[in-house]
Amino acid sequence: MSLTDIMEHAGLSIYAQISLVIFLVVFIAITVRTFAPSRRREMEDAARLPLADETAVPYRMPER
């Protein structure tokens, strides 16, 4: 008996399809957010971080 047979008889195959759809939606959302033109400046600043000198001021959390 294979895993496919077990999944079919247990009625669990819908969970695999749902998880695939959720994964694709999350992947597309992350990709769009990462490459959005509005975030270009932030990504350019992050790309320069390894080349920054040691005298840079560390990031501080804003106070509430």
C-alpha positions, 0 to 999 in steps of 0.5 A: 500500500502506497502513501497515495492509496492511504491519502485517498482512502483517508480523505486527506487529499484535499489538505495537500491541495489547500496547503499548495494554494496557501503556499503559492499565495504566500510566495507570490505576496512575498515576491511582490512585496520584495520587488515592489517599486516603493521598496527600491530605496530600502533594498538599495540601502540594505545592499550597501550595508556590507560595504558600510564602515564601522562608524555607522550608528546602529539601529535603535528601536523607536520608543513607544 
